[in-house]
């Protein structure tokens, strides 16, 4: 069982349409499949770690609506303690509208809803949770002030901090000095660093920019091209596992889940990244966000055969 992991973040209902192709402005195309699923980066990452055997506490905020109540029941069934699912009575649950093309690529529009009402004052009532956390994980689908407060508390009590800066939002050196592991994807890394990724040797430059701003470790996920890791002492390039891609939604969250699980089990960084890489690859082989997140058994079976 992994050490206690505290995840702070968003919960969304995903409305997913499979399209023959992405359409142009003003054009209507017929979807050939539609379904709903539980998503949101915070919830995805919390469930991803839980399925791999981590001991997870998840703080989120849901709307007082049908979707919020359904999500509450669902997360509780996943074995995540439900007393930390907060409710906003004036705002609806967050929603994500996802388009998929036949290659499994996606386009996503998000309505934050209750996620944008997860405030620092909400967390202050839950501050004892940070005292027992060994790892703290967050993303940027909730207010930046809330994320920063969570990071400050985590460092105060000696927890390892992992930040997935998605969607990208300007990060100050003051914030990045609180981050042990920064995990952007290729696009987020370019936006946040101000450096364009044109060739392979641009990756160390981007990572160095983040390190100079205060973070201790940088992991840039590159989709089908794998990942790049760098800190002040090590540098590592890892290729992606080859799989048949169905849907890339939540692949990054599955990667985060694998990384957090590996770090919680005190694996070497190379082994933690291999676990994360495998979790991300497996998530692309199934449709939907949380339905695609692998179990511990699936993950290690995959690793044994690859």
C-alpha positions as CSV (number, residue, x, y, z in Angstrom):
1,X,0.0,0.0,0.0
2,X,1.4,3.4,-1.0
3,X,2.0,6.1,1.5
4,X,-0.9,8.6,2.0
5,X,-1.3,10.7,-1.1
6,X,-3.3,13.9,-1.0
7,X,-4.8,15.0,-4.3
8,X,-6.3,18.5,-4.7
9,X,-8.2,19.2,-7.9
10,X,-11.1,19.2,-10.3
11,X,-14.0,16.9,-11.1
12,X,-15.8,17.2,-14.4
13,X,-18.5,15.3,-16.2
14,X,-17.1,14.4,-19.7
15,X,-19.5,14.6,-22.7
16,X,-17.7,12.7,-25.5
17,X,-18.5,12.7,-29.2
18,X,-16.7,10.5,-31.7
19,X,-16.5,12.4,-35.0
20,X,-15.4,11.4,-38.5
21,X,-13.1,14.4,-38.4
22,X,-12.7,17.7,-36.6
23,X,-15.0,20.2,-38.3
24,X,-14.4,23.8,-39.4
25,X,-16.0,26.9,-38.0
26,X,-19.6,27.1,-39.0
27,X,-19.7,23.5,-40.2
28,X,-21.9,20.8,-38.7
29,X,-20.8,17.1,-38.7
30,X,-22.6,14.1,-37.5
31,X,-21.1,12.2,-34.5
32,X,-21.2,8.4,-34.8
33,X,-21.0,7.8,-31.1
34,X,-21.8,9.7,-27.9
35,X,-21.4,8.9,-24.2
36,X,-20.8,10.5,-20.8
37,X,-18.0,9.6,-18.4
38,X,-16.5,10.9,-15.1
39,X,-13.5,13.1,-15.7
40,X,-11.6,16.2,-14.6
41,X,-7.8,16.1,-14.0
42,X,-8.0,16.0,-10.2
43,X,-10.5,13.2,-10.1
44,X,-8.7,11.3,-12.9
45,X,-5.4,11.4,-11.1
46,X,-6.9,10.5,-7.8
47,X,-8.7,7.5,-9.3
48,X,-5.6,6.5,-11.3
49,X,-3.5,6.3,-8.1
50,X,-6.2,4.5,-6.2
51,X,-6.5,1.8,-8.9
52,X,-2.8,1.2,-8.6
53,X,-3.0,0.6,-4.9
54,X,-2.2,4.1,-3.5
55,X,-3.8,5.4,-0.3
56,X,-5.6,8.4,-1.6
57,X,-7.4,11.4,-0.1
58,X,-9.1,13.6,-2.7
59,X,-10.3,17.2,-2.1
60,X,-12.6,18.5,-4.8
61,X,-15.8,20.6,-5.1
62,X,-19.0,19.4,-6.9
63,X,-22.2,21.2,-7.8
64,X,-25.4,20.5,-5.9
65,X,-27.0,18.9,-9.0
66,X,-27.7,15.5,-10.5
67,X,-24.1,15.3,-11.9
68,X,-22.5,16.2,-8.7
69,X,-24.5,13.7,-6.7
70,X,-23.8,11.0,-9.2
71,X,-20.1,11.8,-9.1
72,X,-20.1,11.8,-5.3
73,X,-21.5,8.2,-5.3
74,X,-19.1,7.1,-8.0
75,X,-16.0,8.3,-6.2
76,X,-17.1,6.7,-3.0
77,X,-17.5,3.4,-4.8
78,X,-13.9,3.8,-6.0
79,X,-12.9,3.6,-2.3
80,X,-11.9,7.3,-1.9
81,X,-13.0,8.9,1.4
82,X,-16.1,10.9,0.6
83,X,-16.1,13.4,3.5
84,X,-13.7,15.6,1.5
85,X,-15.9,16.0,-1.5
86,X,-17.2,19.6,-1.0
87,X,-20.4,20.9,-2.5
88,X,-21.2,24.3,-4.0
89,X,-25.0,25.0,-3.8
90,X,-24.9,27.9,-6.3
91,X,-22.9,26.5,-9.1
92,X,-23.2,23.4,-11.3
93,X,-20.6,20.6,-11.5
94,X,-17.8,21.1,-13.9
95,X,-18.3,19.9,-17.5
96,X,-15.9,19.0,-20.3
97,X,-17.0,18.7,-24.0
98,X,-14.7,16.3,-25.8
99,X,-14.4,15.7,-29.5
100,X,-12.6,12.6,-30.8
101,X,-11.3,11.9,-34.3
102,X,-10.7,8.4,-35.8
103,X,-7.0,8.6,-34.8
104,X,-7.9,9.0,-31.1
105,X,-6.8,12.7,-31.0
106,X,-9.1,15.0,-29.0
107,X,-10.3,18.6,-28.7
108,X,-11.6,19.6,-25.3
109,X,-13.6,22.6,-24.1
110,X,-14.1,22.8,-20.3
111,X,-16.6,24.7,-18.1
112,X,-15.1,25.0,-14.6
113,X,-18.3,25.3,-12.6
114,X,-17.8,24.3,-9.0
115,X,-14.1,23.7,-9.6
116,X,-13.6,27.4,-9.9
117,X,-15.3,27.8,-6.4
118,X,-12.8,25.6,-4.6
119,X,-11.2,28.4,-2.4
120,X,-8.5,28.7,0.1
121,X,-11.1,29.1,2.9
122,X,-12.4,25.6,2.0
123,X,-9.0,24.1,2.5
124,X,-8.3,25.8,5.8
125,X,-11.0,23.7,7.4
126,X,-9.2,20.6,6.1
127,X,-5.7,21.7,7.0
128,X,-5.1,18.6,9.3
129,X,-5.0,16.4,6.1
130,X,-1.7,17.9,5.1
131,X,0.0,16.8,8.3
132,X,-0.3,13.1,7.3
133,X,0.3,13.5,3.6
134,X,3.6,12.0,2.2
135,X,2.8,13.2,-1.4
136,X,0.8,16.2,-2.5
137,X,-0.6,16.4,-6.1
138,X,-2.4,19.2,-7.9
139,X,-3.3,20.6,-11.3
140,X,-4.6,24.0,-12.6
141,X,-8.3,23.4,-13.2
142,X,-9.0,25.0,-9.8
143,X,-8.0,28.6,-8.7
144,X,-4.2,29.2,-8.7
145,X,-4.4,30.7,-5.2
146,X,-5.9,27.4,-3.9
147,X,-3.2,25.4,-5.6
148,X,-0.4,27.6,-4.2
149,X,-1.9,27.3,-0.6
150,X,-1.9,23.6,-1.0
151,X,1.7,23.6,-2.1
152,X,2.7,25.8,0.8
153,X,1.0,23.5,3.3
154,X,2.6,20.5,1.7
155,X,6.1,21.9,2.0
156,X,5.4,23.0,5.6
157,X,4.8,19.4,6.6
158,X,7.5,17.9,4.5
159,X,5.4,16.3,1.7
160,X,6.8,15.6,-1.8
161,X,4.9,17.9,-4.2
162,X,3.9,17.1,-7.8
163,X,2.3,19.7,-10.0
164,X,0.7,19.0,-13.4
165,X,0.4,22.6,-14.9
166,X,-2.6,21.9,-17.0
167,X,-4.3,23.9,-18.4
168,X,-1.2,26.1,-18.6
169,X,-1.3,29.2,-16.3
170,X,1.7,31.5,-15.6
171,X,3.8,30.1,-12.8
172,X,6.0,32.4,-10.7
173,X,9.4,31.4,-9.3
174,X,7.7,31.8,-5.9
175,X,5.3,29.0,-6.8
176,X,7.8,26.8,-8.6
177,X,10.2,26.7,-5.6
178,X,7.4,24.8,-3.9
179,X,7.3,22.1,-6.6
180,X,9.4,19.0,-6.4
181,X,8.2,17.5,-9.7
182,X,6.7,19.7,-12.5
183,X,5.0,17.6,-15.1
184,X,3.8,19.5,-18.2
185,X,3.1,18.1,-21.6
186,X,4.9,19.3,-24.7
187,X,2.5,22.2,-25.4
188,X,2.3,23.3,-21.8
189,X,6.1,23.2,-21.5
190,X,6.5,25.5,-24.4
191,X,3.8,28.0,-23.3
192,X,5.1,28.2,-19.7
193,X,8.8,28.3,-20.5
194,X,8.5,30.7,-23.5
195,X,10.8,28.3,-25.5
196,X,9.5,26.7,-28.7
197,X,10.2,22.9,-29.1
198,X,11.5,22.5,-32.7
199,X,14.2,19.9,-32.2
200,X,15.3,17.3,-29.7
201,X,18.0,19.5,-28.0
202,X,15.3,22.1,-27.2
203,X,14.0,19.8,-24.5
204,X,17.0,20.4,-22.1
205,X,16.7,24.1,-22.7
206,X,13.0,24.1,-21.7
207,X,13.8,22.0,-18.6
208,X,16.7,24.2,-17.6
209,X,14.4,27.2,-17.7
210,X,12.0,25.6,-15.2
211,X,14.9,24.5,-13.0
212,X,16.3,28.0,-13.0
213,X,12.8,29.2,-11.8
214,X,13.0,26.9,-8.8
215,X,11.4,23.5,-9.4
216,X,13.6,20.5,-8.6
217,X,12.6,18.0,-11.3
218,X,11.0,18.5,-14.7
219,X,9.2,15.7,-16.6
220,X,8.0,16.8,-20.1
221,X,5.5,14.3,-21.5
222,X,5.6,14.0,-25.3
223,X,2.7,11.7,-26.2
224,X,3.7,9.0,-28.7
225,X,7.3,10.3,-28.5
226,X,7.7,9.3,-24.8
227,X,9.1,11.7,-22.2
228,X,12.0,13.8,-21.1
229,X,13.2,14.1,-17.5
230,X,15.8,16.4,-16.1
231,X,17.0,17.7,-12.7
232,X,20.3,19.3,-11.7
233,X,22.1,15.9,-11.7
234,X,20.3,13.6,-14.1
235,X,18.9,13.7,-17.6
236,X,16.8,10.9,-19.1
237,X,15.0,10.4,-22.4
238,X,12.4,7.5,-22.5
239,X,10.5,6.3,-25.6
240,X,6.8,5.6,-25.4
241,X,5.3,2.1,-25.4
242,X,3.8,1.2,-28.7
243,X,0.1,0.5,-28.5
244,X,-3.0,0.8,-30.7
245,X,-4.5,4.2,-29.8
246,X,-8.2,4.5,-29.4
247,X,-8.6,7.7,-27.3
248,X,-5.9,9.9,-25.8
249,X,-8.2,11.5,-23.2
250,X,-6.7,11.2,-19.7
251,X,-3.5,9.6,-20.9
252,X,-1.6,12.4,-19.1
253,X,-3.7,11.8,-16.0
254,X,-2.9,8.1,-16.1
255,X,0.8,9.0,-16.5
256,X,0.5,11.2,-13.4
257,X,-1.1,8.3,-11.5
258,X,1.7,6.0,-12.4
259,X,4.3,8.5,-11.5
260,X,2.7,9.3,-8.1
261,X,2.3,5.6,-7.4
262,X,5.9,4.9,-8.3
263,X,7.2,7.8,-6.1
264,X,5.0,6.7,-3.2
265,X,6.6,3.2,-3.4
266,X,10.0,4.8,-3.3
267,X,11.0,3.5,-6.8
268,X,14.0,5.0,-8.6
269,X,13.1,7.8,-10.9
270,X,13.8,5.6,-13.9
271,X,11.4,2.9,-12.6
272,X,8.7,5.5,-11.6
273,X,8.9,7.0,-15.1
274,X,8.6,3.5,-16.7
275,X,5.5,2.8,-14.6
276,X,4.1,6.2,-15.6
277,X,4.9,5.7,-19.2
278,X,3.1,2.3,-19.2
279,X,0.0,3.7,-17.4
280,X,-0.3,6.5,-19.9
281,X,0.1,4.1,-22.9
282,X,-2.6,1.7,-21.5
283,X,-5.0,4.6,-21.0
284,X,-4.9,5.4,-24.8
285,X,-6.2,1.9,-25.7
286,X,-9.7,2.5,-24.2
287,X,-12.4,5.1,-24.7
288,X,-13.1,7.7,-22.0
289,X,-11.2,9.3,-19.1
290,X,-11.6,7.2,-16.0
291,X,-12.9,4.1,-17.8
292,X,-9.4,3.9,-19.4
293,X,-7.3,4.1,-16.2
294,X,-5.5,0.8,-15.7
295,X,-5.6,-1.3,-12.6
296,X,-2.4,-2.4,-10.8
297,X,-2.7,-5.9,-12.2
298,X,-3.2,-4.6,-15.8
299,X,-0.2,-2.3,-15.5
300,X,2.3,-4.8,-14.2
301,X,1.1,-7.5,-16.6
302,X,1.7,-5.0,-19.4
303,X,5.2,-4.2,-18.0
304,X,6.1,-7.9,-17.8
305,X,5.3,-8.3,-21.5
306,X,7.1,-5.1,-22.6
